[in-house]
Amino acid sequence: MECDIEETARDFFPFFRVCKDGHIDRYILTTQVPAGVDPFTGVHTKDIVISKDPKISGRMFLPRLDDTDSEDDSPKNRSLPKDRSVPLLVHYHGGGFCTGSAFGPIIKQFLSNLVSMTQVVVITIDYRLAPENPLPIAYEDSWDAFKWIASHVNRNGPEPWLNDYVNFNRVILAGESTGANLAHDVAIRGSVEPLEGLKLESLLAIHPYFCTKQQREPVVNYIYPSRDEEPRLNPNTDPRLYKLACDKVLICVAEKDRYKERGFDYYDTLETRWEGKVELVETLGEGHCFHLLDAGSPNIDPLMAKLVSFINEDSY
């Protein structure tokens, strides 16, 4: 239930406000849509439980993997070519660590399109949100979900789509905004604490959010009480960065994004402190996460083409 202005204790527009009774009102990205079959791409989605305590869930996306003439395109009637499985992209949604969902309509549309164009399996993680669950809880949930995914490498985990379709030697981490921050942290942890049987191939950071201690917005200070310089928010201070074990990183920025310079800083940090391949792509004339927030933008197609090229490079 929404609280009146008079009942508001703290306001962090455009993300959320704290009511005097402790209730949290979120302003944006609260809509959720059910899983199912996308009528335009044929991509199947289903919701999964990763952990009941703590509560971590997710949504999986499965492409149309064959050209069968069967009228029943359900996953049970699909057949992969022998001796072939497909890459797995693990996605973390944005929203300032405090809003958004793996089950939102813009995430479903974006990932359905990406899956249909790349023929990868995607799992997007629904981590617990601040301020009810202050940082670093989102980081821990993201890592715990990644470890749960790794429990399927021997093909006997609890999720059949991971057991049956995924090539665990080709794992991609991805996210937009603060989701890119989470994906980066999981990539670092997966490099210093490697998970047996899982090979991290690449990292895809779309309009990434990072910040120094001096750059922290009031909402970040509220949801992350630490006053120290935090390596998870500022990779340039992370002594583990050189250990990043993936082969390549793609960083996407947008010309009118207020956080664009932080994406450039992230690129420079990787260029100077990491031996892998890092690429930077800038979209002119667009703002933060335009590919999700402005469905009519003519710049979405070129961005999607770049994402597809990056994901499918050296595929199969």
Phi, psi and omega in degrees: 000133181287148177256152178286164179304321181294338182263007183271127178270316178220142181234121179240054178301138010263018185269297184200167170230151180258120179279158182297335177275004179094351180292145178253124173257120176264140183273324191226162171057042181257347182287140176233150179233151183286160173285169179157203180258126177287123186291340183267328185249344185075007180287132177267140174232150172210152180265143185228154174257122179267319179209136176273331179213101004287164184279106176229131181225188181188177175228135179253147181235125181239125182283167170283109194264352180220177180248035182300148177274359181299137177287339179269105183262025179290155183305327183294340180261008179269152178222120174285148171304149182301143176063027176221133169231175189243159179298159177244128174252122178259120188247141175237125184282156175273190181128025176067023183067000191230356177208176185092171186197151172293346185254012181284156183294323182288328176290318180298317181293313181299312184287327175298317178295317181296319179295317181294332182271340184246340183061041172252161170270139180237140167233125178251136192261131175259089180277165179286141186264147166282161003274351179300327179236087187298154171301143017264025184301319179300323177295317181292318177298319181296318178290318179298321178296321179294321176295323177297318176301317181295341179291355181261003188295336178267011176067026178226029177279178184284347183251112184300323182296326175289319179296320193267334192240348194259137170266105185282359171272359180225078181250132181243133173257139184209156175183165176240145177058235178293338174295327175293324175299314179296318179298319177299315181297319177296321178298318178295313181295322178292343178271324180269341175233068188301142180260121187301131176087359181240125182248116177280115184271316187203166180229131183240111183247107181261118179048056189293146175255119170225164177200147170279173177303321182286337183271354185298130174283160179306323181295324179291319176298327180289318184271349179228088190298343181301134178258001179277164172294124188253114181301331179289334175269336183227090185302336181295342179260006185269114180291348181273354191302321184295344181276357182311121194262001179280168184276328188206155178226134172246126177247123178252131176233165179233139188304319185261013178282127180296342180259012184304315183298332178288328173294320175297318179298320178298316177300312181298321179298314179293319180301323185267337188239005184222146185265357181279184181269123178236136183232142179240132178231130179246133174262122182280146172077009184237161180252190186299124176053040180301329183294341176261325191263346181228085186298338182268004183294133177288350181271357179292315183300314177297323178295315180298321179299322178292318178298316180297315179300317180296315182292320185271357178302129181063025181287151169052000000 
